[in-house]
Amino acid sequence: MGPADADDAWSETFLAALRAYPALPADANVEAWLVTIAHRKAVDITRRTGRREIPTSDIPERPTAPGSADSDVWEAVKGLPDKQRQAIAYHYLGGLAFADVADILGGTADAARRAAHDGIKALRRSYPREDNR
C-alpha cells in the first residue's frame, strides 16, 4: 500500500464513519468502531490494488474446446442463479468492491458479499480439490 492508497483509505474511513455515525449507539466504543472501519477500508484498498491489471504484450486467444475442463467450469458458472453469477463476475473478475457490486445489482454490500460467497461455495462443491490440503 503506497502513500496514495493510505490517503484513500483514510478518506474512505472518515466518509464511512460520518455516514454511519448518526446510527451509532450512545454507549458504543467510538475508538474501536473507528479502528474497525479503518481496518476494513485498508483491506478493501489492498484488495483493490492487488487486482490492478498488469500490462502485457498481446495474449493469444485460446478457444475452449467442448468437453474441456474450462468449458465445464463455464457451464457450472452458467448454472448459478443470476445474482450469484453476477456478484462473482463483478467482484472476482472485475475487481469491484462489494459496495460497488451492490450499487450495480441493487441491495447491500453484505448481500452482494453473500451472493458471491454462495456462488463460490456452489462451484467448489462442483469441483472439489483433488489434493488433501
C-alpha positions, 0 to 999 in steps of 0.5 A: 500500500503506497502513500496514495492508497493510505490517503484513500483509505483514510478518506474512505474511513472518515466518509464511512464513519460520518455516514454511519455515525448518526446510527451509532449507539450512545454507549458504543466504543467510538475508538474501536468502531473507528479502528474497525472501519479503518481496518476494513477500508485498508483491506478493501484498498489492498484488495483493490490494488492487488487486482490492478491489471498488469500490462502485457504484450498481446495474449493469444486467444485460446478457444475452449474446446467442448468437453474441456475442463474450462468449458465445464467450469463455464457451464457450472458458472452458467448454472448459478442463479443470476445474482450469484453469477453476477456478484462473482463476475463483478467482484472476482473478475472485475475487481469491484468492491462489494459496495460497488457490486451492490450499487450495480445489482441493487441491495447491500454490500453484505448481500452482494458479499453473500451472493458471491460467497454462495456462488463460490461455495456452489462451484467448489462443491462442483469441483472439489480439490483433488489434493488433501490440503 
